[in-house]
Each structure stands twice: as structure tokens, then as C-alpha cells.
Amino acid sequence: MKRTQHVSRRRQRRGILTLEWILIITVLVIGVIGGIGLVRNAIVEEMADMAASIQSLQVKTDAECIAETGQPCP
């Protein structure tokens, strides 16, 4: 009788440990997916800011300045 109870308790402990591992892994996976999404959004925002700053430079070549004013760019 004692042996049967001992085996039963061991199986219950294994089941509890398995459930704990499943919950921990599930929480970690959800966290990783959320973190990857946040990193992606931050990179997209940075690239958009960089594109806007490059567009705002409006650098002209010497050829464009000569065509407009007749003199090279300062």
C-alpha cells in the first residue's frame, strides 16, 4: 500500500513540475514575442526619422548651383 501511494505521489509531483515548466515557457514566449515587436517598432521609427533628416538636408551639387545662379555653390 505504501509503495502504491509513494508512486502516486511521485507522478503527481512530476505532473506539477511539468505544468510549472509549461507555464514558465509560455510566459517567456509571450514576453519574447512582445519584445521583438517593440524592437521592430523602435527600428522603424528610427529609420523614418533618419529618412526625414536626410530629405531635409537639400544638398545641391555644383552643377545645380551653376545652372541656377551661374556660380559654384558656397
Biopython code that builds the backbone (N, CA, C, O; Angstrom):
import numpy as np
from Bio.PDB.StructureBuilder import StructureBuilder

atoms = [
    (1, "MET", "N", (0.822, -1.195, 0.000)),
    (1, "MET", "CA", (0.000, 0.000, 0.000)),
    (1, "MET", "C", (0.862, 1.253, 0.000)),
    (1, "MET", "O", (0.601, 2.201, -0.741)),
    (2, "LYS", "N", (1.903, 1.246, 0.850)),
    (2, "LYS", "CA", (2.765, 2.409, 0.925)),
    (2, "LYS", "C", (3.477, 2.653, -0.406)),
    (2, "LYS", "O", (3.640, 3.795, -0.835)),
    (3, "ARG", "N", (3.896, 1.572, -1.049)),
    (3, "ARG", "CA", (4.597, 1.695, -2.323)),
    (3, "ARG", "C", (3.684, 2.319, -3.388)),
    (3, "ARG", "O", (4.131, 3.151, -4.178)),
    (4, "THR", "N", (2.437, 1.926, -3.408)),
    (4, "THR", "CA", (1.477, 2.468, -4.363)),
    (4, "THR", "C", (1.257, 3.961, -4.119)),
    (4, "THR", "O", (1.188, 4.748, -5.063)),
    (5, "GLN", "N", (1.148, 4.340, -2.850)),
    (5, "GLN", "CA", (0.978, 5.760, -2.523)),
    (5, "GLN", "C", (2.216, 6.557, -2.891)),
    (5, "GLN", "O", (2.110, 7.690, -3.361)),
    (6, "HIS", "N", (3.389, 5.976, -2.681)),
    (6, "HIS", "CA", (4.657, 6.646, -2.997)),
    (6, "HIS", "C", (4.768, 6.888, -4.502)),
    (6, "HIS", "O", (5.170, 7.970, -4.930)),
    (7, "VAL", "N", (4.414, 5.889, -5.299)),
    (7, "VAL", "CA", (4.458, 6.021, -6.757)),
    (7, "VAL", "C", (3.441, 7.071, -7.208)),
    (7, "VAL", "O", (3.725, 7.881, -8.090)),
    (8, "SER", "N", (2.270, 7.049, -6.605)),
    (8, "SER", "CA", (1.229, 8.015, -6.961)),
    (8, "SER", "C", (1.666, 9.448, -6.657)),
    (8, "SER", "O", (1.429, 10.361, -7.448)),
    (9, "ARG", "N", (2.305, 9.633, -5.501)),
    (9, "ARG", "CA", (2.791, 10.974, -5.137)),
    (9, "ARG", "C", (3.877, 11.440, -6.100)),
    (9, "ARG", "O", (3.920, 12.610, -6.481)),
    (10, "ARG", "N", (4.746, 10.521, -6.487)),
    (10, "ARG", "CA", (5.823, 10.865, -7.415)),
    (10, "ARG", "C", (5.228, 11.308, -8.758)),
    (10, "ARG", "O", (5.701, 12.281, -9.346)),
    (11, "ARG", "N", (4.221, 10.622, -9.240)),
    (11, "ARG", "CA", (3.567, 11.000, -10.503)),
    (11, "ARG", "C", (2.900, 12.368, -10.387)),
    (11, "ARG", "O", (2.944, 13.164, -11.325)),
    (12, "GLN", "N", (2.283, 12.641, -9.240)),
    (12, "GLN", "CA", (1.652, 13.947, -9.036)),
    (12, "GLN", "C", (2.699, 15.051, -9.049)),
    (12, "GLN", "O", (2.481, 16.111, -9.635)),
    (13, "ARG", "N", (3.842, 14.802, -8.401)),
    (13, "ARG", "CA", (4.913, 15.808, -8.394)),
    (13, "ARG", "C", (5.433, 16.052, -9.797)),
    (13, "ARG", "O", (5.692, 17.195, -10.171)),
    (14, "ARG", "N", (5.588, 14.993, -10.580)),
    (14, "ARG", "CA", (6.039, 15.149, -11.965)),
    (14, "ARG", "C", (5.032, 15.969, -12.762)),
    (14, "ARG", "O", (5.405, 16.826, -13.564)),
    (15, "GLY", "N", (3.765, 15.697, -12.533)),
    (15, "GLY", "CA", (2.720, 16.440, -13.236)),
    (15, "GLY", "C", (2.731, 17.908, -12.871)),
    (15, "GLY", "O", (2.542, 18.763, -13.736)),
    (16, "ILE", "N", (2.947, 18.210, -11.616)),
    (16, "ILE", "CA", (3.000, 19.597, -11.161)),
    (16, "ILE", "C", (4.218, 20.293, -11.751)),
    (16, "ILE", "O", (4.125, 21.432, -12.211)),
    (17, "LEU", "N", (5.362, 19.610, -11.739)),
    (17, "LEU", "CA", (6.576, 20.196, -12.308)),
    (17, "LEU", "C", (6.418, 20.437, -13.804)),
    (17, "LEU", "O", (6.868, 21.458, -14.324)),
    (18, "THR", "N", (5.783, 19.503, -14.489)),
    (18, "THR", "CA", (5.549, 19.679, -15.920)),
    (18, "THR", "C", (4.651, 20.884, -16.161)),
    (18, "THR", "O", (4.915, 21.677, -17.064)),
    (19, "LEU", "N", (3.611, 21.031, -15.380)),
    (19, "LEU", "CA", (2.716, 22.172, -15.517)),
    (19, "LEU", "C", (3.464, 23.477, -15.257)),
    (19, "LEU", "O", (3.249, 24.461, -15.965)),
    (20, "GLU", "N", (4.331, 23.497, -14.262)),
    (20, "GLU", "CA", (5.106, 24.705, -13.969)),
    (20, "GLU", "C", (6.010, 25.066, -15.139)),
    (20, "GLU", "O", (6.106, 26.234, -15.516)),
    (21, "TRP", "N", (6.675, 24.065, -15.714)),
    (21, "TRP", "CA", (7.551, 24.331, -16.858)),
    (21, "TRP", "C", (6.749, 24.850, -18.050)),
    (21, "TRP", "O", (7.194, 25.765, -18.743)),
    (22, "ILE", "N", (5.596, 24.285, -18.289)),
    (22, "ILE", "CA", (4.752, 24.753, -19.399)),
    (22, "ILE", "C", (4.352, 26.197, -19.177)),
    (22, "ILE", "O", (4.393, 26.990, -20.117)),
    (23, "LEU", "N", (3.969, 26.561, -17.971)),
    (23, "LEU", "CA", (3.581, 27.946, -17.679)),
    (23, "LEU", "C", (4.767, 28.900, -17.823)),
    (23, "LEU", "O", (4.620, 29.984, -18.386)),
    (24, "ILE", "N", (5.929, 28.511, -17.326)),
    (24, "ILE", "CA", (7.109, 29.369, -17.430)),
    (24, "ILE", "C", (7.487, 29.589, -18.890)),
    (24, "ILE", "O", (7.761, 30.718, -19.295)),
    (25, "ILE", "N", (7.502, 28.530, -19.675)),
    (25, "ILE", "CA", (7.861, 28.653, -21.089)),
    (25, "ILE", "C", (6.837, 29.494, -21.820)),
    (25, "ILE", "O", (7.208, 30.295, -22.679)),
    (26, "THR", "N", (5.563, 29.340, -21.510)),
    (26, "THR", "CA", (4.522, 30.132, -22.153)),
    (26, "THR", "C", (4.709, 31.618, -21.867)),
    (26, "THR", "O", (4.613, 32.445, -22.774)),
    (27, "VAL", "N", (4.972, 31.954, -20.621)),
    (27, "VAL", "CA", (5.184, 33.361, -20.261)),
    (27, "VAL", "C", (6.421, 33.911, -20.964)),
    (27, "VAL", "O", (6.403, 35.043, -21.448)),
    (28, "LEU", "N", (7.487, 33.130, -21.024)),
    (28, "LEU", "CA", (8.704, 33.574, -21.702)),
    (28, "LEU", "C", (8.477, 33.802, -23.189)),
    (28, "LEU", "O", (8.956, 34.790, -23.746)),
    (29, "VAL", "N", (7.759, 32.906, -23.830)),
    (29, "VAL", "CA", (7.487, 33.051, -25.267)),
    (29, "VAL", "C", (6.660, 34.299, -25.526)),
    (29, "VAL", "O", (6.945, 35.044, -26.463)),
    (30, "ILE", "N", (5.643, 34.539, -24.712)),
    (30, "ILE", "CA", (4.820, 35.737, -24.878)),
    (30, "ILE", "C", (5.672, 36.989, -24.688)),
    (30, "ILE", "O", (5.520, 37.958, -25.431)),
    (31, "GLY", "N", (6.568, 36.978, -23.698)),
    (31, "GLY", "CA", (7.449, 38.114, -23.463)),
    (31, "GLY", "C", (8.407, 38.349, -24.613)),
    (31, "GLY", "O", (8.644, 39.494, -24.996)),
    (32, "VAL", "N", (8.956, 37.290, -25.163)),
    (32, "VAL", "CA", (9.890, 37.427, -26.281)),
    (32, "VAL", "C", (9.175, 37.983, -27.503)),
    (32, "VAL", "O", (9.709, 38.853, -28.191)),
    (33, "ILE", "N", (7.988, 37.496, -27.775)),
    (33, "ILE", "CA", (7.233, 37.994, -28.939)),
    (33, "ILE", "C", (6.923, 39.480, -28.765)),
    (33, "ILE", "O", (7.071, 40.255, -29.710)),
    (34, "GLY", "N", (6.503, 39.875, -27.589)),
    (34, "GLY", "CA", (6.238, 41.295, -27.331)),
    (34, "GLY", "C", (7.494, 42.135, -27.448)),
    (34, "GLY", "O", (7.455, 43.234, -28.002)),
    (35, "GLY", "N", (8.609, 41.632, -26.934)),
    (35, "GLY", "CA", (9.866, 42.360, -27.020)),
    (35, "GLY", "C", (10.334, 42.540, -28.451)),
    (35, "GLY", "O", (10.811, 43.613, -28.821)),
    (36, "ILE", "N", (10.200, 41.505, -29.252)),
    (36, "ILE", "CA", (10.591, 41.608, -30.664)),
    (36, "ILE", "C", (9.722, 42.639, -31.376)),
    (36, "ILE", "O", (10.222, 43.399, -32.206)),
    (37, "GLY", "N", (8.446, 42.676, -31.067)),
    (37, "GLY", "CA", (7.556, 43.673, -31.664)),
    (37, "GLY", "C", (7.961, 45.092, -31.292)),
    (37, "GLY", "O", (7.940, 45.989, -32.135)),
    (38, "LEU", "N", (8.331, 45.296, -30.031)),
    (38, "LEU", "CA", (8.763, 46.630, -29.595)),
    (38, "LEU", "C", (10.057, 47.052, -30.269)),
    (38, "LEU", "O", (10.205, 48.209, -30.664)),
    (39, "VAL", "N", (10.991, 46.129, -30.400)),
    (39, "VAL", "CA", (12.258, 46.443, -31.072)),
    (39, "VAL", "C", (11.998, 46.793, -32.535)),
    (39, "VAL", "O", (12.569, 47.750, -33.058)),
    (40, "ARG", "N", (11.144, 46.024, -33.190)),
    (40, "ARG", "CA", (10.816, 46.307, -34.588)),
    (40, "ARG", "C", (10.224, 47.703, -34.740)),
    (40, "ARG", "O", (10.619, 48.442, -35.641)),
    (41, "ASN", "N", (9.287, 48.076, -33.878)),
    (41, "ASN", "CA", (8.673, 49.396, -33.951)),
    (41, "ASN", "C", (9.688, 50.503, -33.712)),
    (41, "ASN", "O", (9.644, 51.537, -34.379)),
    (42, "ALA", "N", (10.598, 50.300, -32.771)),
    (42, "ALA", "CA", (11.617, 51.307, -32.492)),
    (42, "ALA", "C", (12.547, 51.484, -33.681)),
    (42, "ALA", "O", (12.922, 52.610, -34.006)),
    (43, "ILE", "N", (12.926, 50.392, -34.335)),
    (43, "ILE", "CA", (13.800, 50.484, -35.508)),
    (43, "ILE", "C", (13.097, 51.199, -36.651)),
    (43, "ILE", "O", (13.705, 52.022, -37.334)),
    (44, "VAL", "N", (11.826, 50.892, -36.863)),
    (44, "VAL", "CA", (11.076, 51.556, -37.935)),
    (44, "VAL", "C", (10.982, 53.053, -37.674)),
    (44, "VAL", "O", (11.132, 53.854, -38.597)),
    (45, "GLU", "N", (10.736, 53.437, -36.430)),
    (45, "GLU", "CA", (10.678, 54.869, -36.091)),
    (45, "GLU", "C", (12.019, 55.553, -36.331)),
    (45, "GLU", "O", (12.063, 56.658, -36.871)),
    (46, "GLU", "N", (13.105, 54.909, -35.936)),
    (46, "GLU", "CA", (14.433, 55.491, -36.148)),
    (46, "GLU", "C", (14.737, 55.649, -37.629)),
    (46, "GLU", "O", (15.295, 56.664, -38.046)),
    (47, "MET", "N", (14.376, 54.659, -38.419)),
    (47, "MET", "CA", (14.622, 54.742, -39.863)),
    (47, "MET", "C", (13.783, 55.852, -40.493)),
    (47, "MET", "O", (14.249, 56.541, -41.399)),
    (48, "ALA", "N", (12.556, 56.028, -40.022)),
    (48, "ALA", "CA", (11.713, 57.108, -40.541)),
    (48, "ALA", "C", (12.308, 58.466, -40.174)),
    (48, "ALA", "O", (12.320, 59.379, -41.000)),
    (49, "ASP", "N", (12.800, 58.608, -38.948)),
    (49, "ASP", "CA", (13.448, 59.857, -38.537)),
    (49, "ASP", "C", (14.695, 60.125, -39.376)),
    (49, "ASP", "O", (14.941, 61.258, -39.790)),
    (50, "MET", "N", (15.476, 59.082, -39.621)),
    (50, "MET", "CA", (16.687, 59.248, -40.414)),
    (50, "MET", "C", (16.346, 59.648, -41.851)),
    (50, "MET", "O", (17.016, 60.502, -42.430)),
    (51, "ALA", "N", (15.326, 59.045, -42.418)),
    (51, "ALA", "CA", (14.914, 59.389, -43.777)),
    (51, "ALA", "C", (14.445, 60.838, -43.841)),
    (51, "ALA", "O", (14.756, 61.551, -44.795)),
    (52, "ALA", "N", (13.705, 61.271, -42.837)),
    (52, "ALA", "CA", (13.231, 62.656, -42.812)),
    (52, "ALA", "C", (14.406, 63.623, -42.683)),
    (52, "ALA", "O", (14.410, 64.676, -43.321)),
    (53, "SER", "N", (15.390, 63.283, -41.876)),
    (53, "SER", "CA", (16.535, 64.187, -41.719)),
    (53, "SER", "C", (17.381, 64.232, -42.985)),
    (53, "SER", "O", (17.914, 65.287, -43.328)),
    (54, "ILE", "N", (17.512, 63.129, -43.673)),
    (54, "ILE", "CA", (18.266, 63.126, -44.937)),
    (54, "ILE", "C", (17.532, 63.940, -45.989)),
    (54, "ILE", "O", (18.163, 64.672, -46.751)),
    (55, "GLN", "N", (16.215, 63.827, -46.044)),
    (55, "GLN", "CA", (15.439, 64.603, -47.015)),
    (55, "GLN", "C", (15.517, 66.090, -46.727)),
    (55, "GLN", "O", (15.462, 66.899, -47.654)),
    (56, "SER", "N", (15.644, 66.469, -45.465)),
    (56, "SER", "CA", (15.656, 67.892, -45.121)),
    (56, "SER", "C", (17.000, 68.556, -45.400)),
    (56, "SER", "O", (17.095, 69.782, -45.344)),
    (57, "LEU", "N", (18.040, 67.781, -45.700)),
    (57, "LEU", "CA", (19.352, 68.370, -45.981)),
    (57, "LEU", "C", (19.334, 69.239, -47.248)),
    (57, "LEU", "O", (19.913, 70.325, -47.257)),
    (58, "GLN", "N", (18.691, 68.781, -48.290)),
    (58, "GLN", "CA", (18.574, 69.507, -49.564)),
    (58, "GLN", "C", (19.930, 70.002, -50.053)),
    (58, "GLN", "O", (20.107, 71.197, -50.290)),
    (59, "VAL", "N", (20.853, 69.122, -50.198)),
    (59, "VAL", "CA", (22.189, 69.456, -50.682)),
    (59, "VAL", "C", (22.148, 69.584, -52.202)),
    (59, "VAL", "O", (21.585, 68.735, -52.894)),
    (60, "LYS", "N", (22.754, 70.658, -52.709)),
    (60, "LYS", "CA", (22.803, 70.869, -54.152)),
    (60, "LYS", "C", (24.222, 70.612, -54.643)),
    (60, "LYS", "O", (25.198, 70.885, -53.945)),
    (61, "THR", "N", (24.313, 70.095, -55.829)),
    (61, "THR", "CA", (25.622, 69.891, -56.435)),
    (61, "THR", "C", (26.076, 71.196, -57.087)),
    (61, "THR", "O", (25.274, 72.106, -57.294)),
    (62, "ASP", "N", (27.374, 71.280, -57.410)),
    (62, "ASP", "CA", (27.894, 72.463, -58.083)),
    (62, "ASP", "C", (27.183, 72.679, -59.417)),
    (62, "ASP", "O", (26.929, 73.821, -59.801)),
    (63, "ALA", "N", (26.865, 71.620, -60.113)),
    (63, "ALA", "CA", (26.203, 71.746, -61.406)),
    (63, "ALA", "C", (24.826, 72.400, -61.246)),
    (63, "ALA", "O", (24.429, 73.221, -62.073)),
    (64, "GLU", "N", (24.108, 72.040, -60.198)),
    (64, "GLU", "CA", (22.793, 72.649, -59.966)),
    (64, "GLU", "C", (22.930, 74.124, -59.617)),
    (64, "GLU", "O", (22.149, 74.948, -60.093)),
    (65, "CYS", "N", (23.916, 74.465, -58.788)),
    (65, "CYS", "CA", (24.121, 75.872, -58.416)),
    (65, "CYS", "C", (24.516, 76.706, -59.634)),
    (65, "CYS", "O", (24.017, 77.816, -59.821)),
    (66, "ILE", "N", (25.407, 76.169, -60.455)),
    (66, "ILE", "CA", (25.835, 76.907, -61.653)),
    (66, "ILE", "C", (24.652, 77.106, -62.588)),
    (66, "ILE", "O", (24.511, 78.166, -63.196)),
    (67, "ALA", "N", (23.794, 76.083, -62.706)),
    (67, "ALA", "CA", (22.644, 76.205, -63.590)),
    (67, "ALA", "C", (21.666, 77.261, -63.070)),
    (67, "ALA", "O", (21.049, 77.965, -63.870)),
    (68, "GLU", "N", (21.513, 77.386, -61.759)),
    (68, "GLU", "CA", (20.565, 78.340, -61.191)),
    (68, "GLU", "C", (21.141, 79.758, -61.079)),
    (68, "GLU", "O", (20.473, 80.731, -61.429)),
    (69, "THR", "N", (22.377, 79.871, -60.593)),
    (69, "THR", "CA", (22.934, 81.188, -60.293)),
    (69, "THR", "C", (24.102, 81.580, -61.171)),
    (69, "THR", "O", (24.483, 82.750, -61.200)),
    (70, "GLY", "N", (24.672, 80.638, -61.880)),
    (70, "GLY", "CA", (25.836, 80.932, -62.697)),
    (70, "GLY", "C", (27.142, 80.870, -61.929)),
    (70, "GLY", "O", (28.202, 81.135, -62.496)),
    (71, "GLN", "N", (27.087, 80.519, -60.635)),
    (71, "GLN", "CA", (28.293, 80.447, -59.807)),
    (71, "GLN", "C", (28.278, 79.114, -59.034)),
    (71, "GLN", "O", (27.216, 78.544, -58.784)),
    (72, "PRO", "N", (29.482, 78.626, -58.660)),
    (72, "PRO", "CA", (29.503, 77.387, -57.855)),
    (72, "PRO", "C", (28.868, 77.611, -56.478)),
    (72, "PRO", "O", (28.744, 78.747, -56.020)),
    (73, "CYS", "N", (28.481, 76.546, -55.848)),
    (73, "CYS", "CA", (27.876, 76.617, -54.513)),
    (73, "CYS", "C", (28.901, 77.113, -53.493)),
    (73, "CYS", "O", (30.086, 76.795, -53.599)),
    (74, "PRO", "N", (28.453, 77.882, -52.518)),
    (74, "PRO", "CA", (29.388, 78.380, -51.499)),
    (74, "PRO", "C", (29.892, 77.282, -50.593)),
    (74, "PRO", "O", (30.684, 77.544, -49.688)),
]
sb = StructureBuilder()
sb.init_structure("model")
sb.init_model(0)
sb.init_chain("A")
sb.init_seg("    ")
for serial, (resi, resn, name, xyz) in enumerate(atoms, 1):
    if name == "N":
        sb.init_residue(resn, " ", resi, " ")
    sb.init_atom(name, np.array(xyz, "f"), 0.0, 1.0, " ", f" {name:<3s}", serial, name[0])
structure = sb.get_structure()
